């Protein structure tokens, strides 16, 4: 990697302060974007990084949001995200975002200031290491001037190879000192082993072929590994060979929407028809999918099926459950290719599971057909999402928020997984707007749409100012039930007072206008169709405050929390 870095004219390397050398090292790592909230501990470094050629800096309103934006940037760009905060309270604000990045395996590097080592008193002092490591992130205390640049390389190496967040804590006063014996920086990419994709073992390919050949109801579940290895067509070929169904994990939703036997998401977000077909399966082939608790719907999704996992890094026990009965350790594309070749050599015939009537049901039946009484001046969230799905172009980037409403917009159809962005592992709401900003920065030539709930959106509504200041034209579709949706449905299911989780719908459109953006309140699906063209013609972000009924409960919630009274 060959990146030009800035050095002041006529100034020798030996004369530059350490914070400049650290900024140059980040630039050498290929960093193009930094999300930051400045304070004493990071302002010199952040300013120096902004001066490096090709580096863009986005100034945010909350430290948590800086890291969440870096996470959104990372999942959309495939690069290491970078954020920066000051020491003490700046760092402690990151705990939720760090835990989320650690559990979701998002590679990010945080440059954090740290307490000046020569200060007898500093009112932002805290032992930062335990705060960071408690979240599952990797912490590097940069207290050696001689090794300062090695710390940067270690941070990016760990982020890249372990896919986890890393925090560099650099004491404020050390940043201003001269770096002893500065040298040309060698980036971490020069040390990452190039081992190539994992090839399958022939004996285990044979076991996989035996399992598939003897099954009559096969469902292939594609996970992140399929997208990374480019194995979509192999998944489809395998399903076609055995007359099986195709499904995906949540992040890859939409991959098989074009296929007549693509049944959608596997897990708690499965459509009604998907649950029905999973219940009939006698073999599930999980490809590049870890089979998380939610993917298997707590172990209830396919009770009669054996499981074959094809994965470069298979794990036998996850979330307290046995993952699979058979394993084929291999890259998704190579593993599937070998299995398909073995099946063709045997000449297996497809099962009779597929029928024209079944294809019709998959194409036409709603994800959830349960009926609810909708209160006046509100929309059924399922109808609202169908209207959004009709008007939003299929190639726009969709950022999926968390919370109860996330089930509904996960059912949008005909959208490629490359245009769908979600981080759901830690169960934290409040990140949607930040992720959307990160995705917009990573894909400046694409239109980004956030679909989130009102409770999560209001947690960091101040970042509307960040979007306005940096000229990011987002479309924010807020499904507003005037409450914390998950909590009201859980309280109601238990027969308890739900008033503590209700705060009213208000007018979120006016909030957007207060930040210099455009906003509208939506109480009729016809408004959604009328709003899309004006949004396309405008030059600023826009918020659609979509008032939805609080009586519609998602299938996931109904199953997990059945009414007791």
N, C-alpha and C positions, 0 to 999 in steps of 0.2 A: 504494500500500500504506500503510495507516494503522495503525501499531502504537503503543500506549501504552507508554512506558518510564518506569522508576523514577528519580526524583530525590529525594534526601533533603529532607524538609520544612524550609523556612526556609534552604536552602543555595543560593546563587547558582551558575549554571553555571560562572562564572569561578573558583569556589573548589574545584570538583571535580577530583580527580587524573585524569590522562590515562587510567588503566585503566578508570575509570568511563565516560568518554566512549567509549572503544573498546567496552566492553560494551553501551552504549546503541546504538552503531552496528550491532553484530551483531543486536540485537533489532529494529532498524528494517529489517534485511535479511530479517526474517521467521523468524529462527532460533528454533526451539522446543525443540531438544534439543542438549545438549553432552555428549560422552563425554570424560572427562578423567582423567588421573593427575597430581595436583598436585605441584609443586616450587616452589622460590623464584621461578623465572622466570615462572610463570603463575598462582600461587595468588591473587594480588589480583584479577586480571582474571576468573578463573573464579568467584570468590566474588561479584564484582559482577554477572556475567552471571546467576548463579543467582538473584539478587535481582530481576531484571527480570520483570515480569508474564508468565505463560504459558510461561516457560522451565523445562524439566526438566533436571537434571544427573544423569548416571550416572557414578559413580566406579568405575574399573576397576583391575585388578591389574598391568597391563603396558601400556606406551605403544603398542606395536604393536597391541594389542587395541583401544585407544581409537580408532585410525584405522580398523581393520577393522570395528568396530561401526558407525562413521559411514558406511562404505561400504555395509554391509548396510542401514542405515537409508535411505540415498539411493536404492538400487535398488528398495526396497519402497515408498517414499513419493513418489518423483519429485522430491524436494527436494534442495537442497544439504546434504550432511552436514557436521557440524562436530565437530572434535576439538581437544583442547588438551593440550600437554605443556610441560615445562620445557626449558631450554636444554641444550646440550652432549649428555650421554648420553641425556637425554630425547628429543632430536631424532634422534640417530643410530639409536635403536631403530626408527624409522619407515621405514627405507630399503626394506624388502621390501614393506610395505603401500603406500608411495608409488609404487613401480614397478608394482605390481599395479593401482592406481587409474589410473595414467597409461595403461597399455596397455589397460585395460578401459574407459577414458573415463568414469570415475565422477566426478561433480562434488563435490568436498569442499574445505573450507577448514580449515586447521590454524592455530590460534593458538599460536605457540611463543614462549617467552621467549628472550632472547638475552643474551649477556655484557654486563654493565654497561659502558657506554662510558667511564666515568670511573674504573674500577677498574684499578690498575696490575698487579694479579695476581688471577686468578680461576681456580680449579682445574677448572672445567667449560668452559673456553674452547675453542672450535673455530670455524673458518670454516664457518658453516652453509650458505651459498649453494651451494658446490660439491657438498656432500652431497645437497642437495635437487635441484639441476638434473641431477645424474648419473642420477637415477631417471626423468627425463622430466617431473617436476613443475615448476610455476612458483614462483619464489622472489621475495619482496618484502622487502628490508631496510628496516625502518621506522626510519630515522635522522634524519628531519626532523620536528620538532615541529609546524611549520606545516602539513605535508601528512599528518599522522597519520591523519585520517579519510578522506582521499583514498585512502590505501593500502587501507583496508578495502573501500571501494567497488570499487577495482581488483580486489581478490582475488575478490569475489563476481561481478564482471562476467566475469572470465576463466573462473572455474569454470562459470558459466552458459552462456556463449557458446561456449567451446572445449571444454567437458565434460572438464576435467582437474583434478587436485589442485593446490591453491595453498597455500603456507606463508608466513605472516606472521611474520617474526622481529622481535620488539620488545624492545629492550634493557631489562633489569630496572629500572635506575635511571630511565630516561626515562618508564616507566609511572607513576612516582610524582610526576612533576613536574606542574605546572599546565599546562593546554593554552592556548596563546595564542589569543585571539579565538575562543572556541568558538561554533559556529553550529548551526542546525538541520540535521540530516543528511538528505541526499537519497539514497535507496537506489539500488543498481545497476539495479534493475528499471525505473527511470525512463529509463534510457539504452539498454536493449536494443531494437534495431530490431524493429518489428512488420511483417514483410514478407509474411506469409501463406504458404501452401504453394506449392511450385514447380509451375507449370503446364507440361504437356508441349508441345513444339513439334509442330505438325501434320505436318510432313514426316517427323519421326522416329517419330511414331505410325504413319504409313503403313509405314515400314520394319519396325516391330515386327509389324504386322498381316500383312505379307507373310511374315515368318519363321514366324509361328504357323500361318498358313493352309496353308503348304506342308509342315508337319511332320505326322507320324503318331503319334509317341510322345513326348508332352509331359509333363514333370514341372515343377510349379510349386513353388518353394522360397520359403517365407515367412520373413523375418528380423525384426529388431527394428522396422524401419520400418513393417511391416504392423501391428504392435501399436500403435505410436504414432499412426498415422494412422487406425486403425479400419478397415482394408481387408480383414479376414478374409473377409467375404461376397463381395467382388470376386474374391479369389483362388479361392474355390470356384466362382464363376460362370465364370471363365475356364477352369478345369480341366473343368468340366461341358460347356462349349461345344465343347471340342476332344477330349473323351473321355480326358483325361489324369489323372495322379496328383498327389497333394498331399503335400508334405513340409515340414519346418521346419528351421531351425538349432536348435542345442541349447537356447538360452535360451527359445525359443518352443515347445518340445516339448509335445505334447498339444493344440495348437490345432485339429488336424483329426482327432482320435481318434474323433469322432462320425461322421465321413464314411466310407462303405464303401470309398473309395479313398484314404484317408489312410494313407500308408505309414510315417509316423513321422519319425525324425531323419535328416537328410542328413549323411553323413560317416563318420568312424570308428566312431560309435555307431549306425550304421544296423543295422536288423534284417536277418536273412538274406534275407527276401522283398524288403526295400527295396533291398539291393545287387543282387539279381537284376533288379529292374525298372529301376533306374538304368542298369544295363549295357545295357538294350534301348533307352534313350531316344535320340531323335535331336534333341531340343531341350529345354534347361533354361531356364525363365524364373525368374530370381532376383529377388524383389521385396523391396526394403528389406533386402537381405542383402549383406554385403561379400564373401562367398565366401572366407572365411578358409581357410588350409591344412587345418584339421581338417574344415571343412564339405565340402571336395571330396576328403577322404581322400588328401591329398598329390597330387592331380591324377589319381587312378585311379578315381574313383567313376563317372563317366559318360564313358568314353573315346570314344564314338561321337557325342556330342551337341555341337551348337553351343550357345552360351550367349547369352541375351538378359538384360541386367541393367536393371531398372527401379529407379532410386534417385535420391533428391534430391541426392546427392553421389557420383556414380559415380567409381570409381578404376580405371584401366586395368591397373595392375601392383600385385600384392599378394603378399607372401611369395615373391617371385621368380618368380611365374607370371602369365601373361596372364589377366585376370579374365573377359573376355567377348569375344564376336565383334561384338555389337551393343549399343548403349546407348540408353536412353531416360531422359533426365534429368527427373525429375518426382517429386512426392510420390506415395507408393504408391497412395493412393486415387484421386487425379486421373489418374495415369498408367494404372492399370488400367481406370478408367472409360472413358477415351478409346479404349483398345485394344479393350475389349469392344464398344463402340459400332461401331467399325470392322469387327470380325468379324461382328457381327450384320447390318451393312449388306451385307456380301458374302454372307451366308447360308451359312457353312461348315457342313459336316456333321461330327459327331464321328467319331473313328476307331473301329475295332473292338477296341481294346486292352482295354477293360473287359468283363469277363464275370462271371456269377454265381460261377463256380468260383474266379476270381481274388479276388473279394470275400470268399469263404469262407476262402481261404488267408490273406489279410491279417488277417482277424478271429481265426483259430484257431491259426495256426502260431506256435511260440515264437520269441522274438527270436534265440536261439542254441540249436541242438539238439545241439551237441557233447556227448558223454558223457564223464564223468570218474568215477574211483573216489574216493568220499568216505570219509575216515577216520572212525572211531567218535567219537561225542560232538561232532560238528561238522555244520554244515548246508551244503548247496550254496547259495552266495549267491543264485543265481537263485530257488531255492525260498523262501529267507528273504524276498526282496523281494516275491515273489508273495503271501506271507502278510501282509506289511506292507500291500501294496496292497489286500488284501481287508478289513482291519480299520480302516485309517485313513480317515476320511471324506474324500470327494473335494474338499471345499472347505477343508480345512486347508492351511496354508502349508507347503510342502516346501522346505527349504534343502538344496542339494546340495553335499556336500563334494568334495574333490579326491582324486587318487590312483587306484590301480587299481580300487578298488571302485565308483568313480563311474559306470562303464559300467552296472553292474547296476541301480542304482536309477534311472538315466535311462530305463529301459524301463517304468516304471510307466505305466499307461494310464488314460485318462478324466479327466485332471486338467488344468485350464485353465492356460495359461502365466502368467496373472496371479498364480497361486498357486505358481509354481515360481521359485526364486531361486538363481542360480549366478553366480559370477565365476571364470572359468577361464583368463583370458588369460596370466598370468605363470607358470603351472605351479607355483605355490607351495601346498604343503599346510600345514595348521595353522591355517587361518582359519575353518573351518566353525562352531565354537562361537561365535566372535565375530560372524560374519555372522548367525547365528540370533538372537543377542541384539539386534542392530541391527534385524532384521526384526520381532522381537517388540515392540520399542519403537515402531516405525513403525506397526504394526497391532495395537494393544492389545486389540482386540475379536476377534482371530482366534487360533486355536491354531497354534503354530509347531512343526514337526517338523524336526529335523536328522537327516540320514542321512550318516554319515561313517565313515572308517576309523579304526582304533585308533592308528596312528602319528601321523596328523594331530591327532586329538583330544588325545593326551597332550602335544603341544607347548604347549598353553595350557589345560590342565585347571584351572589356578588360577581361571579365569573362572567356574567353577561357583559360587564364592563370590559373584561379582558377580550372577549370576542369583538366588542365594538371598537376598542382601541387598536386592535391588530387587524381590523378589517376582515374578519372571518364571517362569511355569509352562511350561517347555519340555518336549518329549519328544525325548530324545536316543537315536537308534538307531545304535549303533556296531557296524559290521561288523568283527569282531575276528578277524583271521587270525594274530595274534601276531607280526607282522612288518611291515616296509615292503614292501607287496605288489608294487609295480612292480619293486623291486630284486631280490626273490627270483626273480621270473619271468624277469627279464633275465639274472641270473646263471646260473640253471638252463638257459636257452636256450643260453648260451655254454659250458655244461659246466663251470662254475666253482663253487667252494665258496660256498654261500649263508648260512653260519652268521653272518656279520657283520651280516646284515640281519634276523636272527631274534632276538626278545627274549621270546617266550612270551606267552600270553594273559592270565595273571593273573586278577584279578577286578575289573573296572572298576566293577561295581555297588557294591562296597564303597567304592571311592573316592568315588562320588557320595554314599553314606551318610555318609562322613566330613565332607562339606560340609553336612550337614543335609538332603540330598535323598533321594529314593527310588532304589533300584537293584536290578536283577535280572540274573542270568546266564541266557541263553537257549541251550539246546542241542537244543531240539525245536520244530518249527513250531507245535505245539499250544499251547505256552506263550504265543506271541504273541497268539493269539486269546483266551487266558485273562487276559492282562495289560491289555488295552485298557480294559475297563470300570472296574477299580480306578483306572487312571490318570485317567480322566475324573472320577471321584468325588473324587480327591485335590486338594490345594490347593498342591502344590509341584512343582518340576521332577522329572523321572524319567529314569533312564538304563537302557536295555536293552542289556546287553553280549551281543551275538549272536555266538556262536562259529561262525565259518565255516571251511570247508575252505581250505587254502592250495594245493590242487591244481587248483582251477578257474581257468583262465586266460581272460581276456576275449578276444573276437575281435580287438579292437584290438591287444592285446599279442601275440597269436599271429601276426598279420600283420607287425607291426613287428619282432618278434624271434623268428623261426622257430628251432626247435631245430637246433643245428649238430652235436650228438653223439647 
